[in-house]
Amino acid sequence: MNSQVIVVGGGLAGLSAAHTLLERGASVLLLDKNSFLGGNSTKATSGINGAGTQPQQDLGIRDSAKIFFEDTKASAKDLARDDLIKVLTGRSGDAVTWLQEKFALDLSKVARLGGHSQPRTHRGDAQFPGMVITYAQLERLEDLAESSPERVQIKKKAHVTSLLTEGQGEAKKVIGVEYKDSKGETHKAYGPVILATGGYAADFTESSFIKQYRPELYDLPTTNGDHSTGDGHKMAINIGSRAIDMEKIQVHPTGLVDPKDPDAKVKFLAAEALRGVGGLLLDNQGQRFCDELGRRDYVTGEIWKNGKAILNGKASTEIEWHCKHYVGRGLMKRFESGEALAKEIGIKPEVLKKTFDNYNKIAEKKNDPFGKKFFHNLPLKMDDFFHVAIMTPVLHYTMGGLEIDPASRVIGQTGKAIPGLFAGGEVAGGVHGANRLGGSSLLGCVVFGRVCGDSAASYLLQTRATERLGNVAGHLLETKVRINPNTATVNLEFSWAGQQAGSAPSSSTSGPSTSSPAASSSSPAAPAPLPAADASKAHTPAASAGAPEKKGGQYTKEEVAKHNKKDDCWVIVDGQVLDVTSFLAEHPGGEKAILLYAGKDATEEFNMLHDPKVIPRYAPDSVIGTLKQ
């Protein structure tokens, strides 16, 4: 019997589901239409929420699942679903602990984001938390696919096109998927299905849900990768799944505008942490216009006609890594004084000084006209350095999705769960209601990914038990006892299903022992346990991912600089020369992120974002030589 569960989507929700399934003894087939796993989860910049965690306790933060529940319910407004919010918030502390203990992740820093009454958004010292959290799980799963292929299969460039079902009406159940591989060949795979396919905030086709439900947002830029096209929603709806809150599309207030390409359809997201550490939002006259720590929908409503984020020296230092990254991408500028900043905005220095002085007084007296309650990294002074970025609202997250119950089972048109179909992460609707709090995207992926894994494993176990009972029923033993008092004998007649009865006379009621076919036949073997080392260690590269083989000769910086175009792109990383021309289209962060450094040394930027083993693991063929000193 099949012990496989199919996970569609290799972002954080799918990965969390996969690891949970393995913990519960199931086998995993993970399918993703991209050439790399990770999805939008790798782009998350602020962190993961958790209430009642050890890091909070260490920092003296008094928080609880109940307080987090109330904050989330307030954000969700009239579309709040208490049953789902209880799961999200009630399991949030365990989610953070699981990441820390199973994947050895540093989540010791805790910040307060907009809409939260307590600091509860966790991250570590470096890099984007979404990337760190997702890649820890991704690399572990890829290692397991190598060491335990009988338990884990990963198929990339596998585009799932439909769900396979059997039965009709309330008897309909999902039994597998149909997908196309990189060659365009069609395959079928069987087993319960977990949909972790993400949202639809980058679907700009004529049939997109954005155009159908929120046409006024169709022309906005997005922070999502081009894979976010609602595939899972469409497949599930096609077999009778319910969709809810589809018009609830979150517009994030702070997408970063590239001054060199202001009309780009895809924008890079400014981490909510920029405002969390004390960043101000100023309009073109150098005036504040909102509570910078308000909920996303509120800040978005205020920022449409305005839009510069200002961080002073203290705030810049607290979130130094982000500032360096944004400056490196050309999305943020540094100014060495308030006077230089005023000149950039186009106002007189005394106007900016007055804004700073007013804000310092407001923070001291806690009487902000916009209702702001928390103030950080003050005072603001003109003789400081500043980081500045132009902001614009961007499509960011889709709260609408497939209706699920607290066990992540997808609900059908009848109002009942569709057997064999589960959903977690952004594809699942109703979790966040009308508005999602910052830091709850990664949390939703981990919590409901794990709920999916638990529920699918339980469903699989029940299915296998039912199949076993059916098999046993085909071999049931019927025993007839005939007693003849005249001869003082007992006659036992045994009959198996489909066989003639046979008799065995006996002088007593204790006849010979008989072993049934059901007892003697071997039951389906339990899945082999995962290697102990893989189940306990922090993420490490696969055995085959050693240092890349050095190819070719040596190249000077001048020679590398000649290869600076999209159709001929070289970069330098840690003294190695890479030809990444053929890799551009597959880069998870988009080709633009690499083209910024075409013909240049990208070492600092690369090491800010990536682990050293990324090149040997994912792009070993790109290395063509070394840099000549």
N, C-alpha and C positions, 0 to 999 in steps of 0.2 A: 504493500500500500504506500501511496505517496505521502511523504512527510514534509513536502516542500510548501513554503509560502512565498508568493510572488510579491516583491516590493517594486512599485513603479515610481521612480524618482530617486535620485541620489543626493539630495540636499540633506540638511540636518534632520528633518522629520523622517525621511526614508532611512538614513543611517541609524538614527536612534531606534527605529522599529527593527531594523536588521539585527542590531546588537542585542536587543531585548529578546527577539525570537531565538537567537543562538543561546542566550542564557536559559531560555525555557525548553531547550532541547529540540527545536525545530530546525530544519534546513532552510536556506535562503537563496532565492534567485532574484538578484537586483538588476533591473533594467533601467537604463537612462538613455535618452535620445542624444545627449551631448557626447563629445569626445572626452570630457572631464566630468567628474562628479563634483558636487559642492553647491551648485545652483546659486540662488541669491543669498543663501545663508552666509556665504563667505564674505559678502559685502557689508554685513551688519557691523556698525561702527561703535555702538555705545555699550553693549553688554547684554547680560541675561539677568532678568529679575528673579529674585528669590526672597521669601519671607521666613524669618526665624532661622537663618543660616548661621554656621559657625563664624564666618567672617564678620557678619553683623554683630554677633555677640562679642567677638574680639575687639570690635571698635565701639562697643557700648551703645549700639543702635537698638532701640526697643521697637521691634516690629513683630507682626504675627500674620498668619494666614487670614485671620478675620479682618485686620486692618487693610491688608492687600485686597481682600474681597471687596470691601467697601469702596476703595479707590477705583477698582476695575469696574464695579457696577455703576459708579457715578460717571465714568468715562463712556460706558456702553449706552447710557441714557435709556430711552424707552425700549430699546431692543435687547436689553440685558437678559441673558438666560442664566438664572441662578445655578442650575444644575451643571452647566459647563464651566461657569466661572469658579464654582467650588472645586472642580477638578483642577483647573488651571492654577489657582492660587493655593489650594490645599496640598498639591504635590510639588509646589515650586521649590521648597526647601530641599526635598529629596532629590529633585532634578539637579540642583547645584552640587549637592553632596556626591551624587552618582558621577558627575563629570569630574569632580576633584579626585575621587577615589579610584575610579576605573581607568581614567585616562591621564591621571597625574597632572591636571591642569591647575594653573595659578589663577584663582578668582578672588584674590584677597582685597582688591580695591573695590569700594562700594560708593556709588554716587546717587544723587537724587535727580531724577529727570522730571520733565514737565508732567503735571497731573498726579504725581506721587506725594503722599503726605510724609513718607519716610524715605531715607536713602536705602535703596534695595537693588540697584542695578550693578551687577558684578562684572568685573573684568580683571585682567592681569596687568603686568607692568608694560608690556610692549605689544605692538601689532594690533590689528583690528580683532576684537574678540570673536566676531563671527568667523573669521578665517581660522583663528587658532582652534576654536572649539570644533568646527566642522572638519578641519584637516586632521585633527587628532583621531576622530572617529573614522574618517575616510582611510587614513593610512593603516589603522589597525585592521579594518575590514579587508583592505587589499592584501595585507600580510596573511590574514586568515584564508583568503581565497587561494593563495599560493600553498600554504602549509596544510590546509584542510579542504581541498576542492570538493570532497564529497559532502561537505556541509555548506559551503559558500561558493556561489557562482556570481560573477559580476559581468554583465554584458553592456558595453558602451556602444554608442551609435545605434542603439536598439530602440526604434520608435514604435511604441505601443499604439495601435490604431483602433482596437476595439476590445470589449470585454466579452468573454464567452459565457453563455448562460445555458441552463437547462430548466425546463418547467415553465409554467405560465402563471400569471396572476400572483397570488400570495405564495404559490409554490415555487416561484422563480428563484433560482440561486445562481451565484457567480461561481464558475468552475475553472476559470483561467483567463488568459489573454491571447490576443493575436498581435504579433509585432513584425516589423520589417528591420532587417539588419542593414549594415553599411553598404551591402551590394544590392539592396532593394529586394532581397528574397524574403518571402513570408514564412513565418514560423508560428507554431502554437505552443503554449506552455500551460500546464495544468496545476491547479492548487488554489487555495484562498488568495485573495488579492488585497493588498494594501495600496491605496492611492496616496502618494506623497508628491504630487506633480506641481505644487506651487500655485500661484495665482494667475491673473490675466491682465496685469498692468502694463504689458508690452504687446498686447494683441491689437494691432492697428489695421487689421484686414477689414473688409467690408462686413464680415459676419461676426465681428468681435463683440464681446459682452459690453465693452466700454461704449461702443456706438449704439448698442441696443438699449442699455440702461442709463447711461450718462453721456449722451452725445455732446453736451457742452464741455466735457473734459477731453474729448477725443484729440484735440490739437495740442494738448499740454505735453511737455517732455516727460520722460520717465527715468527712474533710477534702476529699472529692472533690466535683466538680460533678455535678449530676443527669444529666449526659450519660454518665457512666461506668457503663454498663449492660451491658457485655460484648457489644455488637452484633457486632463482628468475630468474636469467638469463636464465637458462635451460628451465624453464616452459614457460617463455614469448617467447623465440625463437621457442619453439615447436608449438606455435599457430600463428607464423608469424611475430614476432617482429624483428626489426632490432637491431643488436649489432654493436657498433663502438669502435675503438681504443683498441680492446681487447689485443693487444700486449703491451700496455702501462701499465706495472706493476712497481710500484715504489719500488725500493730497498733502504731502509733507511740505512744511513751510520753507525749509532751507536746503534747496538744491543749489549746488555751486555753479556759478556761471563762469565759463571760460571766456575771458575778454577777447581771445583770438577766434573763438567760434561760439558766439553767444546764442546762435539759433540751433545748436546741436540737439537732436531729438533725445539722446541719452545723456543724462547729467549725472555727475558724481554727487553723492549725498554728503552733506555736512553733518558730522556726528552731532547728535543731540547733546552730547557731553560738552560741546563748545559753549552752549548756553548754560549747561549745568555747572560749569566751573566759574561762571561770572560774566560771560560774553554779553554785550549789549547789542540790540538791534536799533539802528539809526536810520532815519530817512535822509533824503537828499539835502535837507536843511540842517542836518546834524542833530535832529531831535528824536527822542524816544517816542514810540507809538504804541507799545503794548507791554504786557507782562511777559518777559522773555521765557519764563518757566511755566507759562500756561499750556493747556493741552494743545495738541497739534492742530485740531480743527479750529480752535480759537486763534492761534498765532497765524495760521494760514489765512484766515479771514481778514487779519489786520495787515498782512505783509504784501498783498497784491500790488499796491501802488508804491511800496517802499522797498527797502531791502539791502542794508549793509550790516554785516556782523562784525563787531569790534571786540578784540580781546586785548587787554592790557598786559604788561609784562608778567605779573603774577599768574594770571589766567593762562597765558601762553606757556609759561614754564610748567604748570600743572598738567597741561595736555600737549607737551612739547612734541611728542611723536606725531600726533595728528597734524600740527602746524607744519612741521618739516615735510610731511607727506603732501599736504595740499600745496605748499610753496613749490615743491619739486614738480608737481603736475601743472603748475602755472595757474592754479585756481585761487591762490591767496597771495597777498603781498605783505611784506614786513616794512614798517616805517619806524625810524629811529627817534621820532619825537611827535608830540601832539600837533606841533605846527606843520610838520610834513603831512600828517594825517589830514588836517584841515584843508590843506592845499589839494590833496587827492579828492576829497569830498566836494570841494569847490565852495567852501565857506571860509569866513574869517576866523583866525585862531581864537579870538575872544568869544565867538559864538560857541565853539566846541568847549572852551573852558567853562562857560556858563552851564552847558549841559552836564559836564563832569561834576561841577560844584553842586548843582541841584541834586544830582543822583547821590552824591556822597551824603548830603543832608537827609535825603529820603531814607537811605539805608540806615542812618544813625537813629532816626526817629520812627522807622518802620511805618511810614504813612504814605505809601506809594499810591498815586491816583489811579494806577492801573491794577492795583490789588496785589502786587508782588509781595511775597512774604519772606523769601530767603535771598540773602545777598552774600556774595563771595568775593574774595581777592580784591578788597578795597584798601585804600582809597584810589580813585582814578586821578592821575596827575598828568599834566602836560609834559613834564620832563621824564617820560617813560617811553619804552618802545611798544609798538602795537602790531598785531596781525589783523588784516582786514580782508573780507571776501564779499563779493556781490552775491546776493541770494535771490532765488526765484522759487515759487511753488512748483512741485513736481509730483507726478503720479508715483505712488510709492508702495501701496499695499492694498489688497482687496479683502475687505472683511466678509463680503458675501462668498458663498460657496455651497458645497453639498451639505444638506442637513444631516447631522449626526446625533447620536445619543451619548450619554456620558461614557459609554464603553467604546466610542469611536466607530460604532456600526452605522453604515449609511442607511438612511431612511428612504423607503420607496413611496410611491404615490398613494399606497394604501395606508400610510402612516405607520407601517411596521418595518423593522429592519430587514434589509435584503441579506439573506444568508450568504456568507462567503465574501462580503465586500466591506472594507474598512477604509477610513480616510483620516489623515492627520496633517497638521501644518496648515499652510495657507489655503489649500484646496477645501478645507473644512470650514463651513460657514457657521455663524452664530456664536462663536467663542468670544469675540470682542465686541459684539453688538454694533453700535453706530460709529464707534471710534476706538482705535487701538492705542493703548499706552506704550510709550517708548520702552524698549527692553522686553516686551512681552511677545515679540515675534520669535526670537530664539527660544524663549521659554515655551511658547505654544508648540514649537517643533519638537522639543525634547519631551515635554509632558505627554502630548497626544501621540507622538511617535511611539513612546513607550506604552501608552495605553493600547494603541493599535497592535503592538507586538504581543502584549498580554492577551488581548481579546482574540487575535488571530490564532495564537498558539492554543488557547482554550478551545476555540472552534475546531481546530485541526484535531485535537485530542478527542473531542466528542464525535467528530466524523469518523475517525478511525475506530473508536469504540463501537459505534453503530455498525460499521462494516464488519467488524469482528463478530458481533452478535449475529449478524446476518449469515456469516459463514458457518458459525456454530449451529445455527438453526437448521442448516441443511444437513447436519449430521446428528440430529437429536436421537437419543436412544429411547426406545420404548420397551418397557419391561412388563411382562405379564406373569403373574404368580398363580399357578393352579395347584390346589391342595386336594389330594385324594385320601379321605379318611379311611377308606376300605383297605387301601394298600399301605397306608401310613407313609406316603411319599409326597414330596413337593417338586413340582415341575416348573422351571423358570424358562420363559420364552423371551429372547432378545431380538429386537428388530431395529435396524438403522433405516433412516429415511431412504426410500427407494429400494429397499432390499427385503427379501422374504424372511420371515421369522425363522429362527432356529431354536431348538430346545436343548436344555441341559438338565437331565433328571438329577435330583439330589435327595438324600435322606434327611437333610437338615435345611434350615433357612439360610445357611451361609454358603453361598455358591462360590465358584472360583472368581478371583479378581479379574476385572476387565478394564482395559485402558481404552478410552475413546479416541477416535481420530482427532477430535478437537484438542484433547490433552496431549497427545503424542506428537502432533504436527508442530513444527517450530513456528512461533509467533513472529510477526515482523520485527526485525532487529531494531533495537533502539539506536538512535543516532550516535555515532562515535563521539566521545567527549573531545572537546577542543584541546589542543596541546596546552599543558599547564603554563608554559612560558608565555604563550600568546594571550592566555586569559587573564594574566596578572600584570604583565609589564606595561610600562608607559609606551606610547607609540614609538616605534623604531622602524627604520627602513627595511624593506624586504631584503632577503639575503642577496638577491641579484642586483640590488641597487647600490653598488659600490661606486667608487670614483669613476667618472666617465673616461673612456679611453681617449687619450690625447691623439689628435689627428693633425696632419699637415705640419706646417712649420710655424714660424713666428711672424707676427705682424706688428708694425708700428702703429701708433695712434693715428698718424697721417693716412696710413693705408686703410684703417678701419673707417675713418671719417668719409671716405669716398663712397661707402655703401650706406647711404642715408635716405633711401626711398622705400616706398611700400613694396616695390617689386625687386628690391635688392637691399635688404636690411641686415646689418651686422651690429652687434653691441658687445661691450666688454663687461664681464662680471668676474670679480675676484681674480683678475689676471688671465682669465680665459677669454678667447674670442669665439663668439657664437654667431652663426648665420641662422637667423630666426625667420627668414622670409617665408618659408612654408609653414611656420608655426603660428604666424600672426592670426589667421582665421580661427585657430583653435584655442587661442589664449583665453582662459576664463575671465580675465579682467578686461577683455576687449583689445583690439589691435592698437587703438590709440595710446594705451598705456605704454606699449613698447615703442611705438613710433616717436614718442617724445624724446627717446634716447637713441634713435637711429644714428649710427655712426659715432656714438659717444660712449663714455664709461657710465654704466648704469649700476655700478656696484652698491653705492649708498642706498639708492631707492630700492633696489632688489632685496638687499639684506634687511631693510626695514619691514618688508612684507613677507619674505619667504624664508623657509628653513633651508640650510645649506644643501640638503639632499634632494631638493626639488628638481634641479637640473639633471643629476644622474638618474633620478627616478622617472621623470616625465619627458625629458627632452635631451637624452644623451646624444642623439644624432646631430644636434645643433652645434655641438662643440667642434670647431674646425682647427683650433690651434691655440697658441698662447700669445700674450702680449710681449713684444720685444721691448726690453727696457733701454 
